[in-house]
Structures are given as C-alpha cells and as structure tokens.
C-alpha cells in the first residue's frame, strides 16, 4: 500500500529593498568635499603606528611618500601620515570609520594641500 505525501509549496512574498551606493569620489551627502588628516597633538608613537598600519595591513599605496616620491616633501611624520590616512579614507568610501586610525586622524573640510 503506497502512501502519497503531498508537499504544499508556500508562495514567498518578496519585499522590495531599496539600496543606496556610497558617493563616488571625495564627497559627502551634505557637507561637500572632505579629507582625512593626522590629528594635531597626538603622540609621535601613536601616529607612527597608525601610519605603519595604513601602509601595511591597511593596504594603502604609500609609494608617493617614500624617498624620491612626489609627496615625500615635506618629510614630516604628520605630512606622511596625512597622505596615507587620506588615501585610505578616499579608497574606503569617505566614512568616519575610515578616518579613525586609533584616534590619530580627523576629517576636515579644509584641503590640506592648500594649507
């Protein structure tokens, strides 16, 4: 004697979800252009550690701040860190979390190149 198993398929209701892409380039939704720079007053050790992370595990291309590179001058830790932080920030969606570096960086509306 064969038993018939009846499987009822339930129709799933799809709920449309609207997603937004992050802005492209160096912009925010409200305030315009922003950059990520080294924060004034942090310890040199913390700044160096953050720079090492950005150029290492953070996978930022830091060749421009190496000796002979186009952004090597001025040869200061703050300048090199700001370059690396901003490069990482721009590549990672200009979000506040992409400009933290252990509390050694800050977002600014002032173009650091024009300072």
PyMOL commands that set and color helices and strands:
alter all, ss='L'
color gray80, all
select helices_A, chain A and resi 44-55+63-65+77-91+96-99+101-103+112-114
alter helices_A, ss='H'
color red, helices_A
select strands_A, chain A and resi 35-38+105-108
alter strands_A, ss='S'
color yellow, strands_A
deselect
rebuild
show_as cartoon
